[in-house]
Amino acid sequence: MFKRVISRKLVLYILVVFACFSCTKEKRSEIIMNEVAKSDPLIAVDSSNSGEEYKYIINARTGKVHTYSDGINRVSEKYQLKSNENIEKILENEKYDICLNCRAGLKLNLDNYEKRANKYAYNDEDDLSNSEVNLILNYMRLYEFGKLDTETQKFLICLFEVGSWYVNNVYTQLGGQKSVVEVENTAKISASDSAYKKWRNYLDREYYSKYELKNNKRILPAVYDKGESTDMAIYRCDLFKDAGYGKGDNIYSKSGMETLRNAEGEKIDKEWKNYCVIDDSSKFAAAVYYHYINKE
């Protein structure tokens, strides 16, 4: 039995070799690629192009999918995976995403988010700059984003922007009534490195200079409701401040400057209400919608 298996494999090998040396270069290439395709499902050979050209080139290192004409010059040869598979099938693999230059030949709703390439950029591994595209890629694939309608895209951008700001700046949840020690523990364990640094800067620059620090003291600016401080803490949102959202009283915004106090009743600072956000999940949702409305 074993000998018969070996014999069949040997005969197949001889036939392939014989075919390769008894026909044209183009035909040999097609035969070889068909054999390779049997063991590599990524490569689907289309005999109509004689195995010389493919629909797509995938960068094996970055996972970016290119049209053949774009990828052949943009992707290093050692990383080229060539394919004639249906593009939707290729992109079912979540490790893959479209190239930001050719978009893998797809017509997607991405006109407002084109990658502004450095004029010297040549391959798809160059550091190209576009803050919105990088923001999208931080949260989801550009391919999936590009299939959405314009308004959904706008809202998601607002969600990503506000979400990124919260992650990098908010170091506690419902921190208005928490002591210094409690906030320190929350920030050190749960907050991002950037948010933790914000907490330390808040202590060093804004609090130590004004008040004696006591570990059991509640020092974050707190939200007040009918004169009583709540569990929620207020944060100054420079995302909103830099955008210049609704300062003062007008038909589009609620009333203006307020005094920021901690739960002990001590004055911390003054700020326009429209520049502030709160460390609570429902208030986060409100901040996203507020950002969306203001951007319009």
Secondary structure, 3 states (H helix, E strand, C coil): CHHHHHHHHHHHHHHHHHHHHCCCHHHHHHHHHHHHHHHCCCCCCCHHHCCCCCCEEEECCCCEEEEHHHHHHHCCHHHEEEECCCHHHHCCCCCCEECCCCHHHCCCCCHHHCCCCCCCCCCCCCCCCCHHHHHHHHHCCHHHHHCCCHHHHHHHHHHHHHHHHHHHHCCCCCCCCCEHHHHHHHHHHHCCHHHHHHHHHHHHHHHCCCCCCCCCCECCEEEEECCEEEEEEEEECHHHHHHCCCCCCECCECCCEEEEEECCCCEEEEEEHHHEEECCHHHHHHHHHHHHHHHC
